Amino acid sequence: MPISAVDAITPAVEHTRQQLFQPFRLGQWTKLAFVGLLAGELGSNGCNRSNFHLPTHPGMVPHTQIPGSSFPGLGSLGLDPALMAALMSAAVAAVLAALAIGIILMYVGSVMRFVLFDSIIARECHIRWSWSRRVGPGWQYFVWKVLYAVVSLAGLAVLIGVPLAFAFANGWLKQPKEHVAPLVVGGVVLFLLFFAWLVATAVIFVLTKDFVVPQMALENVDAFEGWRRLWGMMQAEMGAYVGYIAMKIVLAIVVGIIIGIAALIVGLFFAIPTVGLSLLAILTGKSAGLTWNVYTITLAIVVGCILLGIFLYLVSLVSVPAIVFFPAYSIYFFAGRYPRLSAVLYPAAPAVPAPAGATSGMAPPPL
């Protein structure tokens, strides 16, 4: 029997309580924190990109160019062209390395999404066992995410590039004071379209990881077939799925506030003794005649990294209830609409064997 988005909250909360606190096991919490972090359950799927532009002021003297060099302005800056070439090569290598690491993490996160699904269904996290049996679906999900990213970025490029090209072709950008009204109206329309595109792509991604991934895990179908089936289900109950998205946004805000407060409390309890011990170590080192050198600075960096790792570990433990709750919430909502998931989530009770000596339709033998 399908349940509403509001009714799915109660079984999800009960599931979270039983899996995490009956009994409480620190090892399971650590595994779930690790899986949730890699699966992207702790944050958004996007990345923050910042654009840095060097300011240009009127009257700035243009850079000169060294003869035989392709780098303008190096003579006035006193930089060696060979050094700049090495720095640019290093920057390109760093960008390529970051891109490669991002692709690897995307693949690992794709498989970990299925590991998290298995952990919720089985109420037990077994990373190695789930990974070995979920490599195939994880690869298919990874391919879908790559195509999803390409289409999303291409859509943004078209959405922003076409209006800008139109404005430039009509001279609106060359003489903006003479075209204030169309620029303002176009900017508002472009912002609304941009926001709508971001919401649409975010909803598609959430529905995929919540309702398409279970189909891929249970029936070994690809993401496109899973979406074809899901679209048919959504057409029959569009209101229920819209309510699910709205309720999940509300729950994400509430849970985010709770986790933020808990993380702040943990940070305060962790920072106060850390700062005190650090000051004590500095004063003790000064009284012992220690000074800042290569060894003491290296020791300070190592200790700082260890403390940062401990803090991040504690914050990730605080987030474990949310890591379990949200997948459980989607599973309990979807189980009533997807029989295969319901059969796994609510397995039939095993038949009770008949007592020895009892036969159907026959009276027991006389004493």
PLY file of the C-alpha trace (Angstrom):
ply
format ascii 1.0
element vertex 367
property float x
property float y
property float z
element edge 366
property int vertex1
property int vertex2
end_header
0.00 0.00 0.00
1.62 3.30 -1.07
2.13 5.84 1.70
2.40 9.60 1.45
5.56 11.63 1.88
4.45 12.64 5.36
3.62 9.08 6.43
7.05 7.86 5.27
8.77 9.96 7.94
7.72 7.72 10.85
9.08 4.39 9.51
12.25 6.15 8.34
12.86 7.59 11.82
12.18 4.21 13.42
14.50 2.51 10.93
17.26 5.01 11.74
16.81 4.48 15.47
16.95 0.69 15.21
19.92 0.57 12.83
22.06 3.06 14.75
21.10 2.60 18.38
19.93 -1.02 18.75
22.72 -1.62 19.50
25.08 1.34 19.21
28.25 0.28 17.39
30.98 2.80 16.70
32.40 0.67 13.89
29.10 0.76 12.01
28.82 4.50 12.50
32.33 4.95 11.11
31.59 2.82 8.05
28.33 4.63 7.36
30.05 8.00 7.71
32.70 6.90 5.20
30.14 5.52 2.75
27.86 8.54 3.09
30.72 10.95 2.50
31.83 9.21 -0.70
28.25 8.65 -1.89
27.57 12.38 -1.64
24.87 12.04 0.98
26.46 14.71 3.21
26.34 17.55 0.72
25.31 18.79 -2.66
26.57 17.18 -5.88
27.92 20.39 -7.27
31.21 22.11 -6.76
31.89 25.74 -6.01
33.65 27.52 -8.80
35.15 30.95 -8.41
36.37 33.16 -11.18
39.33 35.43 -10.48
39.91 38.49 -12.64
42.77 40.90 -12.39
41.45 44.47 -11.98
42.15 46.86 -14.79
42.22 50.58 -14.18
42.20 53.39 -16.71
45.64 54.69 -17.42
47.42 51.47 -16.58
50.65 51.14 -18.53
50.47 48.20 -20.92
52.98 45.42 -20.49
55.91 45.19 -22.79
56.90 42.05 -24.56
60.31 40.49 -24.51
61.64 39.82 -28.01
61.38 36.17 -28.85
59.07 35.48 -25.97
55.37 34.64 -26.17
54.69 35.96 -22.67
53.85 39.68 -22.74
54.79 41.82 -19.80
57.53 39.60 -18.40
60.19 42.22 -18.98
58.38 44.84 -16.92
57.68 42.30 -14.20
61.22 40.99 -14.14
60.13 37.35 -14.53
62.00 34.67 -16.38
59.98 33.32 -19.36
61.33 29.81 -18.71
60.10 30.01 -15.11
56.68 31.21 -16.25
56.48 28.38 -18.76
57.29 25.88 -16.01
54.67 27.44 -13.75
52.03 27.31 -16.48
52.89 23.68 -17.21
52.58 22.90 -13.52
49.21 24.67 -13.40
47.94 22.71 -16.39
49.17 19.48 -14.82
47.42 20.39 -11.55
44.16 21.07 -13.38
44.38 17.75 -15.24
45.21 15.93 -12.01
42.25 17.55 -10.25
40.00 16.55 -13.15
41.26 12.96 -13.00
40.76 12.82 -9.23
37.25 14.24 -9.66
36.37 11.54 -12.20
37.75 8.81 -9.93
35.77 10.15 -6.97
32.64 10.31 -9.14
33.05 6.63 -10.01
33.72 5.67 -6.38
30.70 7.69 -5.30
28.55 5.93 -7.89
29.39 2.50 -6.48
29.11 3.78 -2.91
25.53 4.86 -3.63
24.68 1.18 -4.05
26.73 0.26 -0.99
24.63 2.73 0.99
21.44 1.24 -0.43
22.54 -2.25 0.63
23.44 -0.92 4.08
19.96 0.51 4.59
18.16 -2.58 3.33
20.30 -5.02 5.34
20.58 -2.65 8.34
24.28 -3.51 8.30
27.16 -1.90 6.43
29.53 -4.32 4.68
31.62 -2.20 2.32
33.79 -4.91 0.75
30.90 -7.32 0.17
28.62 -4.66 -1.34
31.39 -3.18 -3.47
32.22 -6.55 -5.06
28.62 -7.12 -6.16
27.76 -3.54 -7.12
30.59 -2.67 -9.52
28.40 -3.27 -12.58
25.44 -1.09 -11.54
27.87 1.46 -10.16
29.55 1.76 -13.55
26.20 2.23 -15.29
25.25 4.90 -12.76
28.64 6.58 -13.29
28.04 6.74 -17.05
24.64 8.29 -16.44
26.14 10.91 -14.11
28.77 11.85 -16.70
26.08 12.32 -19.36
23.95 14.21 -16.85
26.83 16.59 -16.10
27.53 17.16 -19.81
23.86 17.87 -20.60
23.51 20.16 -17.57
26.56 22.22 -18.50
25.57 22.31 -22.17
22.10 23.50 -21.21
23.57 26.27 -19.08
25.89 27.29 -21.91
22.99 27.55 -24.35
20.75 29.24 -21.79
23.31 31.96 -21.07
25.15 32.12 -24.39
22.17 32.61 -26.70
20.74 35.68 -24.87
24.20 37.22 -24.57
24.86 36.67 -28.28
21.48 38.20 -29.12
22.18 41.23 -26.91
25.64 41.66 -28.40
24.36 41.34 -31.98
21.77 44.05 -31.38
24.29 46.38 -29.80
22.72 46.32 -26.33
26.05 45.61 -24.64
27.97 48.27 -26.55
25.55 51.04 -25.57
23.78 49.78 -22.44
22.46 53.21 -21.39
20.30 53.36 -24.50
18.83 49.88 -23.90
18.17 49.84 -20.18
14.61 48.50 -20.42
15.35 45.44 -22.62
18.49 44.68 -20.60
16.59 44.74 -17.30
13.69 42.66 -18.64
16.05 40.24 -20.34
18.16 39.94 -17.19
15.11 39.10 -15.08
13.89 36.52 -17.61
17.38 35.04 -17.90
17.66 34.76 -14.11
14.28 33.00 -13.87
15.24 30.58 -16.64
18.61 29.97 -15.02
16.97 29.25 -11.66
14.36 26.97 -13.27
17.10 25.02 -15.05
19.03 24.54 -11.81
15.89 23.34 -10.00
14.98 20.96 -12.82
18.44 19.39 -12.98
18.57 19.08 -9.17
15.16 17.37 -9.08
16.22 14.95 -11.82
19.35 14.02 -9.91
17.46 13.52 -6.62
14.80 11.35 -8.25
17.52 9.29 -9.93
19.45 8.48 -6.77
16.26 7.92 -4.73
14.08 5.93 -7.13
16.17 4.81 -10.12
19.10 3.42 -8.12
16.85 0.88 -6.28
15.64 -0.43 -9.65
19.22 -0.73 -10.89
20.19 -2.55 -7.69
17.29 -5.01 -7.64
16.73 -5.71 -11.35
20.09 -4.86 -12.94
18.56 -2.35 -15.39
20.36 0.74 -16.60
19.47 4.26 -15.52
17.56 5.05 -18.71
15.28 2.01 -18.34
14.83 2.89 -14.68
13.79 6.40 -15.65
11.32 5.06 -18.22
9.64 3.00 -15.52
9.79 5.81 -12.98
8.18 8.25 -15.38
5.22 5.90 -15.76
4.86 5.69 -11.99
5.09 9.46 -11.66
2.41 10.06 -14.28
0.02 7.91 -12.24
0.82 9.76 -8.97
2.34 13.10 -9.90
0.94 14.78 -6.78
2.54 12.23 -4.47
5.99 12.72 -6.02
5.68 16.50 -5.97
4.78 16.22 -2.29
7.81 14.02 -1.77
10.15 16.60 -3.29
8.59 19.41 -1.24
8.77 17.38 1.99
12.36 16.38 1.33
13.34 20.03 0.92
11.71 20.86 4.26
13.38 17.88 5.95
16.76 18.80 4.46
16.47 22.31 5.89
15.43 21.06 9.34
18.05 18.31 9.48
20.71 20.68 8.17
20.00 23.12 10.99
20.11 20.32 13.58
23.39 18.92 12.23
24.87 22.40 12.04
24.05 23.06 15.69
25.41 19.66 16.72
28.60 20.21 14.69
29.03 23.64 16.29
28.72 22.12 19.77
31.22 19.40 18.89
33.55 22.02 17.46
33.41 24.10 20.63
34.06 21.10 22.86
36.94 20.13 20.59
38.39 23.60 20.02
38.53 24.81 23.62
40.83 22.06 24.97
42.81 22.05 21.72
43.55 25.76 21.95
44.41 25.41 25.63
46.81 22.55 25.03
48.37 24.39 22.07
49.05 27.47 24.18
50.46 25.29 26.94
52.76 23.54 24.46
53.97 26.87 23.03
54.70 28.31 26.48
56.43 25.11 27.57
58.51 25.07 24.41
59.59 28.66 24.91
60.57 28.01 28.50
62.60 25.02 27.31
64.42 27.16 24.77
62.70 25.81 21.66
62.35 28.12 18.66
60.50 27.94 15.39
62.60 26.00 12.90
62.07 23.37 10.26
61.51 20.60 12.79
59.13 22.45 15.10
57.12 23.83 12.16
56.88 20.33 10.65
55.77 18.94 14.00
53.15 21.67 14.33
51.80 20.94 10.83
51.60 17.20 11.52
49.82 17.73 14.83
47.46 20.22 13.19
46.59 17.74 10.44
45.90 15.03 13.01
43.65 17.34 15.01
41.83 18.41 11.85
41.29 14.77 10.91
39.87 14.02 14.36
37.54 17.01 14.11
36.28 15.99 10.65
35.76 12.45 11.91
33.65 13.70 14.82
31.59 15.94 12.51
31.02 13.01 10.14
29.79 10.90 13.06
27.31 13.63 13.93
25.97 13.40 10.35
25.46 9.62 10.38
21.76 9.78 11.44
21.04 11.96 8.40
23.04 9.58 6.18
20.75 6.74 7.24
17.49 8.68 7.50
17.26 10.18 4.01
17.88 6.94 2.04
15.50 5.14 4.40
12.90 7.87 3.83
13.05 7.44 0.05
13.00 3.65 0.36
9.89 3.55 2.55
8.12 6.04 0.29
9.01 4.09 -2.85
8.43 0.58 -1.48
4.64 0.81 -1.77
4.98 1.82 -5.42
7.69 -0.67 -6.40
6.81 -4.30 -5.54
10.38 -5.61 -5.84
11.58 -3.14 -3.24
8.62 -3.90 -1.00
9.42 -7.63 -1.15
12.99 -6.93 -0.03
12.04 -4.40 2.62
9.20 -6.51 4.02
10.26 -10.14 3.50
7.59 -12.76 3.99
7.74 -14.64 7.26
9.10 -18.20 6.88
6.55 -20.98 7.08
6.34 -22.62 10.49
7.14 -26.36 10.16
4.51 -28.79 11.46
5.32 -30.59 14.71
6.94 -34.00 14.38
4.37 -36.77 14.11
1.54 -34.52 13.01
-0.02 -35.28 9.62
-2.63 -33.32 7.73
-6.18 -34.71 7.95
-5.34 -37.51 10.40
-5.97 -37.76 14.12
-3.02 -38.41 16.41
-2.44 -42.07 17.22
-4.13 -43.35 20.42
-2.10 -43.60 23.56
0 1
1 2
2 3
3 4
4 5
5 6
6 7
7 8
8 9
9 10
10 11
11 12
12 13
13 14
14 15
15 16
16 17
17 18
18 19
19 20
20 21
21 22
22 23
23 24
24 25
25 26
26 27
27 28
28 29
29 30
30 31
31 32
32 33
33 34
34 35
35 36
36 37
37 38
38 39
39 40
40 41
41 42
42 43
43 44
44 45
45 46
46 47
47 48
48 49
49 50
50 51
51 52
52 53
53 54
54 55
55 56
56 57
57 58
58 59
59 60
60 61
61 62
62 63
63 64
64 65
65 66
66 67
67 68
68 69
69 70
70 71
71 72
72 73
73 74
74 75
75 76
76 77
77 78
78 79
79 80
80 81
81 82
82 83
83 84
84 85
85 86
86 87
87 88
88 89
89 90
90 91
91 92
92 93
93 94
94 95
95 96
96 97
97 98
98 99
99 100
100 101
101 102
102 103
103 104
104 105
105 106
106 107
107 108
108 109
109 110
110 111
111 112
112 113
113 114
114 115
115 116
116 117
117 118
118 119
119 120
120 121
121 122
122 123
123 124
124 125
125 126
126 127
127 128
128 129
129 130
130 131
131 132
132 133
133 134
134 135
135 136
136 137
137 138
138 139
139 140
140 141
141 142
142 143
143 144
144 145
145 146
146 147
147 148
148 149
149 150
150 151
151 152
152 153
153 154
154 155
155 156
156 157
157 158
158 159
159 160
160 161
161 162
162 163
163 164
164 165
165 166
166 167
167 168
168 169
169 170
170 171
171 172
172 173
173 174
174 175
175 176
176 177
177 178
178 179
179 180
180 181
181 182
182 183
183 184
184 185
185 186
186 187
187 188
188 189
189 190
190 191
191 192
192 193
193 194
194 195
195 196
196 197
197 198
198 199
199 200
200 201
201 202
202 203
203 204
204 205
205 206
206 207
207 208
208 209
209 210
210 211
211 212
212 213
213 214
214 215
215 216
216 217
217 218
218 219
219 220
220 221
221 222
222 223
223 224
224 225
225 226
226 227
227 228
228 229
229 230
230 231
231 232
232 233
233 234
234 235
235 236
236 237
237 238
238 239
239 240
240 241
241 242
242 243
243 244
244 245
245 246
246 247
247 248
248 249
249 250
250 251
251 252
252 253
253 254
254 255
255 256
256 257
257 258
258 259
259 260
260 261
261 262
262 263
263 264
264 265
265 266
266 267
267 268
268 269
269 270
270 271
271 272
272 273
273 274
274 275
275 276
276 277
277 278
278 279
279 280
280 281
281 282
282 283
283 284
284 285
285 286
286 287
287 288
288 289
289 290
290 291
291 292
292 293
293 294
294 295
295 296
296 297
297 298
298 299
299 300
300 301
301 302
302 303
303 304
304 305
305 306
306 307
307 308
308 309
309 310
310 311
311 312
312 313
313 314
314 315
315 316
316 317
317 318
318 319
319 320
320 321
321 322
322 323
323 324
324 325
325 326
326 327
327 328
328 329
329 330
330 331
331 332
332 333
333 334
334 335
335 336
336 337
337 338
338 339
339 340
340 341
341 342
342 343
343 344
344 345
345 346
346 347
347 348
348 349
349 350
350 351
351 352
352 353
353 354
354 355
355 356
356 357
357 358
358 359
359 360
360 361
361 362
362 363
363 364
364 365
365 366
